[in-house]
Amino acid sequence: MTRFLAAVLAALACASAWAGDDARLWAKLRHGGHILLIRHASTGPGAGDPPGFRIEDCATQRNLSDSGRQDALAIGERLRAERVPIAQVYTSPYCRCRETAALAFGRAEEWQPLSSVFDMPERDREFTERVMRRIATYSSRHVRGNVVMVTHNVNIASLTKLSVAPGEIVVVRPDGCCGLRVVGRLLLVGRP
């Protein structure tokens, strides 16, 4: 019985610490100046895209599921409810990312370096460096609000060394030198 009680108390302590971290992170986001790296919302089963897919033809790609569409809407609604100012939204040109961005934010600028490198690992370094350079520009000029980049798990992993769930947000800031610092993570959908 004592082990069970200790486990329950430890779980409650973790949950309350996590909630406190969320409150601090929301406050930081309301202030602005962060980059929100968002993995596209959930898709149909599988990884990557079917052989022979075409970037300009959504019917040839792995796309959002119905629950992924609902999740994308929920992400946008939660960010608005928390009064998080969004200055700019960039998205991978893949349909699942474009649709996530459109449903969550109503607007987005396609940017090739956010494209999935799952099937083209030879472009990983180039795309990662280009995204890092763009993120670094936000430390040298004042940006009102936050910048969103909707992309893929493999790209976020290259930038942060983190693997994220569909719809999960990794909040980063330029570190002032040559990289970025992870400020926190938000999983607004798919949580039990």
N, C-alpha and C positions, 0 to 999 in steps of 0.2 A: 504494500500500500504506500509506503514511504517513497519508493522509486516512482510510482505513478504520480504522486503529488509533486515531487521534485520536477518531473517531466512537464506537468501541467504548468507549474510556476515558471519554468524556463521558457516554455512556449509563450506564456502571457508576457513575460519580460521582453522577449524578442519582438512580439507583435506591438507592444507599446513603444519600444525603441524605433521600430520601423515606421509607426504612425508619426512619431516625433520627427523622424528624418523626412518623411513626406511633407510635413507642415513647413519645415525649414526650406525644403526644395521648392515648394509652391511659392513661398515668400521671395526666394531668389528669382524665380521665373517671372513673378509680377514686376520685379525691378527691371528686367530685361538684360541684354548683353550676353545671352547664352545661345548655343547652337543645340537644337533638338534633333538628334539623329533618330529617325523613326523607321523601323522595319515595316514594310508593307503589312497590311492586315492579312488574316488567314486566307488560304487558297484551297483549291482542291488538293487531293493527295499527290505526293511525289515531291521531287526536288529538281531544281533546274527547269528547263523547258524541253518540249518534245524535239526530237531531231528535225532539222529543217525549219524551225520556227522563223518567223519574220517579225522584226521589231515593229513594222508598220501595220501588221495584221494581228489584232488581238485574238482572233479565232485560232491562231496557230500557237498561242502561248498558254502557260498556266496562269489562270486568272483568279480573282477573288471569288470566294464562295459567298453564298447568301449571308452566312454568319460573319464573314469578313467584311462585307458591305455594312452590316449593322455595327460591327466593331469600329470601322472607320468613322462612321457618323458619331458614335459614342466618344471617340477620341476628341474630335472637334468640339462636341458639346461640352465635354469636361474641361477642356482648355479654356473655352469661353466662360464657363461657369466659374472657373478659378481666376478669371480676369487676367489671363496670360496674354500680353501684347505680342502679336506676330508681325514682324516687319517685312519678311520675305519668305517665300516658300519655293524651294527647289525640289525637283523630283527626277528620279531615274526615268528614262523614256519607256521602260517596260510598262505594259498596260496595268498590271497589278499595283504598281507604285503610283502611276498617274491617277488611277481610280481612287486609291487610298487618299491621295492629296486632294483630289477634287471633292470627295465626300466630306473629308475632315475640314478643309479650309476654303473650298470654293474656288481656289485659284492655285496655280503653280507654274513655275518656269522649268521646262525640261532642261536637263543638263547632263550631257553624256558621261562625265566622270562618275556619276552616281549609278551607272549601268552595272548590272550584275557581272561579276568576274568569275562566276561559278564555272561557266563553260569556256572562259578565255583567261586562264590564270596568267598568261603572258602580259596582260594589260593591268594586272593588279597593282604593281608598283607605280606605274604611270598614273592611274586613276587615283590611288591613295595620295600620291604627292600633290596632284592638282587640287584635291579636296582639302588637304592640309594647308596649301597655300591660300586657298579662299578663306578657310577658317581663320588663318593668321591675320588676314586683312581686317577682321572685325576687332582686333585688339588695337589697331593703329588709327581707327576712326570711330567716332561715336555713332552707334546704331541704336535708334530708338526701337525698343522691343527686342524680340528674339528672332533668330533665323532657323527655319525648319528645313531639314534635308531628308526626304523620304527615299529610302534605298533598300538594300538587301542585307540579310544576315552576314553573308560573306564579306561584304564591304565594311560593315560596322565592325566585324571581327578584325579586319586589317587595320582599321583606324584605332581601335580601343583594346583589342585582345579579348573582347567579351563576345559571347554567343547570346543572342537575344531571341525572345519569343516573338511570334507574329504580333504586330501592333505595339511592341514594347518600345519605349523611348529611353535613349541614353543621352543625358544632358552633359555637354562638354563646354569648355572654354579654352581659348588659346592659352598656352602656358607662359607666354612672354618670350619664349626662345625659339624653339623649333618643333614644337609638338602641341599636344593638347592635354588637358586635365579633365578626367571624368569627375563631374560634380555630383551626379546621382543617376538613378534609374527610376522609371515609372512604368508600371504595368497596369494600365487602366482598363484592360479588357482581358477576358479569359481567366480572371481570378475567381476561385471558388467562393 
